[in-house]
Amino acid sequence: MGKLNLLSSNLTNLLVSAIAVCSIAISTSSNATDRGYKIIVDKEISTGVYSGTCSHCGKTVTGGNSSCPFCGVRFGNAYQVVKPGSITVIITTADQNKIADIALSKDFDNLWVGPAAVEKLLDQHLLADVAKKSSSATVGEAAVRKIVFQSLLVEVARHTKLASTSVCAIQKLTDQALLADIVKNDRDLWLRQNALKTIADQEIVTNVAKYDGDARMRAAAVERITDQVVLSYIAKNDKDEWGVRRMAISRITDRSLLAEIDKTNKEFRLFKADGWTPLILRVAKISFFESSGDASTDAPQHTYKTEFVGAETRYINWELTTEHEAPGGRMEFVIGETWTDPDGVEIAHQVMNCLIQADWTKSYRWDGWGNRAPGAAWKPGTYSVELRTGDQHIVIASFKVI
């Protein structure tokens, strides 16, 4: 701690800098007034003194005062720092065209002035003009929120500089005919997809899913569809087998429709270690057999059935046979299985880790569910098992318990 009797050059610089900051804020406020607005900056002033030993009385001062609390001598190194506080913007013009110009100003002040100008802007066409031209997301979106004319919102969505402003305009659109026009006719794919997210008319969404020429639009529409019959139609007929069709299949929950699709759709796809080279696996066969619960140690020759006597049955196992080209490298994947009882109630969810060796062209895998006590798990009726990998449907098959 040093003597407190001299004003250091560092503190002088600090004071000069603080005064300069304050001067800049005051200068901005006075110049801006002539442009139709003014900025009022509240200032926070703090004072204090560095801790040290008083040169007059020799006592230790811990700081916080501009004079010694013991002898009253005023310290030469007392300081004052001026910091900007809250900022208030006042629009001083009532001219709507001038207010729009203020909102679009690219001056540094626009960070505060732009939103304040939009608050005072009432003309719908000028609001749309600001939303289209502004390079500020804050200003553009504030303008959109004040637009009530649907046709102007479409203009903004199509012609604004910023994607965020465009999305804001689309989300505010409620006119289904205007949204449908964007979805059907706009050249901008991104705009069409965002309009599709907002549209409520399921007939329009269904038509896009079935007939749009762009697979990306059809896929986006499929994500909005829950109608199982429509999804089944797309799963069977869309020309994009590994994109739109697979997405439709992944959204089908009706097991009878899945079984119908499996009659023609017998392939699923994995990706090799590089992450982008596909390996197509064809479902050659899915069968069922009874076991003690450890199929790997039971008799090597399984007895395959589609009908089981409930009182004699312990575990029922599915066995999936797939054919494929040799992958050239070890591949691992997971199969998820869902078991459903005769009442349509899901009774089990299981996962199985699977392996394909580098030189395999045919592979088998199996898993089961039940109880080691015969008859304990099975009531009469038809059961089904659906196999998936990720969100990709592989196959669904059923068996009967009597």
N, C-alpha and C positions, 0 to 999 in steps of 0.2 A: 504494500500500500504506500502510495507516495503522498507528498504534501499537497494540500488542497488550496493553494494560494494563487495559482496561475491558470489562466484559460489556455488549454492546449490547442495546438493547431488542428488536431483531429476533431475536437469538439466544434471548433469554428467551422470546419468543412461540413460536419453533420448538420449544424444549424443552417448553413447556407443551402445545403441540399434540401432540407425540409422546407425552407422558405421557397425554394425553386419549385418543388412539387406543388405547394399551395398556390404559387403564382400561376402555374400552368392550368390548374383546375379553375382558378378565377378567370383566367384569360379565355378558356374554352367556354365558360358560361356567358361571358359578355359578348363574345363573337357570335355564339350560336343564336342569341336573341334576335339578331337581324335576319336569321334564316327561317323564322317561323316557330322557333322553340327556344327554350332556355333550360340549362341544367343547373340545378342547385346541389352543391356538394357540401354536406355537413362535415365539419372538421373535428377531429379528436386531438386534443392537445395534452401532452403529458410532460411533466417537469420532474427534475430530480437532481441528484448530485452523486458523484462517484464516492464510494467509501474510502476512508483514509484517516489520517491524523490531522486535526485542526492545527494550523501553523501558529495560531494565537495562544490557545490555551493548552495545546498538546494532548487533548483528549481524543479518544477514538470515536469517529462518527460512522455509523453503519449505513448511512445513505437515506434518501427519501426526502431530504430538506435542501433548500437553497441557502440556508444559513446554519451556523453551528447552534445546536440546541443547548449548549452549555454556556457559551460566552456571547452569543448573538452576532458574531462576526459573519458577514455575508461572504459566501465562497465565490471566488472568481470563476470556478469551473461548474457552476450551476448551468443546466442546459434545458432546452425546450424543444420537443419534437412535435411536429405537426403531421398528422396522418389523415388521408381522406376517410370520411365515414360513409353514411348512406347517401345514395344518389337519387334525386327526384327530377323527373323530366316533366316540363310543362309545355304543352303545345299552345302557342300564342296566336295561331291563325285559325280562322274558320273556313278558309278556302279549301274545298275538298281536293282539288287538283294539286294544290301546293302540299297538302298533307300526304297525298299519295307519293309525291316527289320526295318528301322527307322520309317516308317509309322505305323508299328504294335507294336512299342516299348510301354511298359507299364510304362515307367518312368514318373515322374511328368511333365517333359518337353513336353510330347506328346500332351498336351493341345494346344501348339503352333506349335510343330515340326511336328505332324502327318499331318495336312492339308498342310503344306509347302512341306512335302515330296511327298504327292500325286500330287501336282502341277508339280513336276519334274519327275513323273513316267509316262513313255510312253508305256511300254510293256502291251498289253491288258490282257494277262494271269496273269501277276503280279497284275494288277489293280483288276481283278476279285478275286484273292487270298486275297488281302487286304480287299475287300468288304465283302468277306465271313467270314474272321477271326477277323476283327476288333471289339473290344468291344465299340468303340466310334461311335455314330451315325453321328457325323460331318465328321469323316474320311471315314466311310463306304459309306455315301451318296455322298461325294466328289469323291470317286473312281468310283461309279456307273455312275456319270455324265460324266465321261471320257471314259466309255466303249461304243464301237460302234458295236461290234459283238453281234447279237441277241442271239445266242446260249449261250454266256457267261452270258448274262443278265438272261437267264432262270436258269442257274446254280446258280447264286447269289440269285435269288428269292427263289430257293428251299433249299439252304444250308447255307444262312447267319445266323449269330447268332441273329441279331436284326430284329424285325418286321418292323421298320421304313425303314431299308435298303432294305428289301424285297419289300415293297410297292413302294419304289423309283425305283427299278429295273423293277417291273411289269408295272409301269406307263410309262417307257421308251420303253417298248416292242411295236413294231408295226407289227411284223410278226403274222398275224392272225392264221396261222397254228400252231405256237408254243403256242399262247394263247389258242387256242382250245384244244390242247393237255393237257395243265394244267387244263383247265376247266373240261375236260372229264375224265382224268386219274389220276390226282394227288390225293394222299390220304389225304392231308391237306385241310380241309374244308375252313379254313380262306384264304389260298392261292388261292383256286378255286374261292371263292367269289370275291376276289380282282381282279383276272384275268378277271372274268366275267364283272366287271365294266369297264374294258378297251377295251374289245372286241367290234368291230364295226359291225361284220357280224350278221345281225338280224336273219338269218336262224339258226345259232348256238344258239343264245339266245332263240329262239322259241323252238328249240328241247330240250334245257335244261328245259324250263318251262313246256313242255308237258311230257317229258319222264325220267328226272333224278330221280334216286332212293331216293335222299335225299330231303325231303320237304323244308328244309332251302335253298337249291340251287334253287328249283323251285320257291320259294317265291322271292328270289333275282332276278331271271330272269324275273318274272312277273313285277317287278318294272321298268324294262327296255323296256317293250312292250307297244306300243300304238295301234297296230292293233286290232280293235274292234272284228273282227270275231275270232281271236286267243284267245282273252281274254274271249269271250263268250264260246268258246269250253272248256277252262280251268275251267271256272265258273260252267259249267255243269258236267264236268267229273273228275276233280281232286279228289283223295281219301281223301285229307286233307280238310274236310269241313269247319272247322273254321279258318284255316290258309290260305292256298293257294287259295282256292275257294273264300273266302271272300275278299281277296286282289284283285283278278281278278275282282270281281263284283264292288269293289270300284273304279276301273279305267275305267269302262265302261261308256261312255257318250251317246252312241246310245240308245235312249229311246225305240225303237222297240225291240232291243236285250234285254234290261232290262225287258220289259214286257214279253218276251218269257221265260226268266229265272224264272220270278215270278210264272210261271205255276207249276214249280216243287220245287222252292226254296221258302218256305213259313215260314221260321223261322229266327229270329235274336236273338242276345245274349246280355244280360246285366250282370253286375257283382254286387254281393251283397256287403254289407258294409265292409266285410273283404278284398275286393279287388281282390280275386282270385276264389271265388265260383260262378259259372255261373248260371244265370236263363235264360232258353230258353223260348222265347215267340213265339207262333205260330200265324201267321196272319190268323184269322178266316174269316174276311171279311173287305173290304173297300167299302164304299158307298158314294153317293153324295146327298145333299139336298139343297134347296134354303132357305134363311133366310133374315131377315131385317138387319143383321149385328151383332146381339146379339143372337146367337143360344141358349144360356142358358136360356133366358127369353121368347123364342118363344114357340109355342105349344109343349108340351112334346113328342107328337108323330110326328116325322119327316116324311116327304113324300120323299121317296128315288127315284131318277131318274138317268138315264144315258143320258137324252136329255132334254134340257131346251130351252124355248122360250126367245130369247135375249131381246126383247122389254119389257118383263115382269119380267126380272130377276135382282135382286139386288145383294146379296152375294151368292156365291156358296160355300158350305162347304163340306169338306171331313170328314168322320167318320171312324175311325179305331177300329176294334174289335180284341182283342188279348186274347189268352188262355194260361195259364201257371200254374205251381204249386204255392201254397201259398209260398211267399218268406220268411215268418217267421220274417220279419222286414220291416219297411217302406223303400221304394226305390224311388229315384227321378232320372229322366233323362230328356234329352232335345231332342226334335224332330225338325229337320230342314226340311223345305218344299220349294220346287222350283216349281213355276207355269210357264208353257210354253204355248204360244198362238199358233194358227193354222199355223203361219209362222215359228215356231220353235224358236221364240224369248222368252227369259226368261223375264217375266213381273213382277215377285215378288219373293222375298226371305224372308221367315219368320221363326221365331223359336217359339217353344211352350214348356213350362215347364210342365212335366208330373209326375204323382204320381201313385205308386202302394202300397196299404196298406198291412200290414203283412199277413192278412188272405184272400186276394183276389186271386181267381183262374181265373177270367175273368175281363177284364177292357176295358173301352171305352174312347176315346178321340176324339175331333174334333176341327177344326179350319177352317177359310174361308177367302176369298178375294173377293173384288168387290166394289160396290158403293151403297149408300143408294137410289140413284135415279135409278129407273128401266131402264135398257137398256144402262146406261152410261158406263159400263165397258166391255160389251161383244159384239164382232162382230161374225158373223157366222163362224163355223168351229169346229175342234176338238182340245180340250185343254188337257194337261196332268199335273199331279201333282206327283212329286217324293218325298218320305219321307225317311229321313236318320237319324241315330243317330250317332254322331261323323262322322267317315269316313265309317260307315257301312250302306249299302243299306237296307232299310226295304221293300218298295214296290213302284211300280209306277202304276198309274191308269189314265184312261182318261174319258172324258165326251164330249158331243156334244152340241153346241149351234146352234139353227136354227133361 
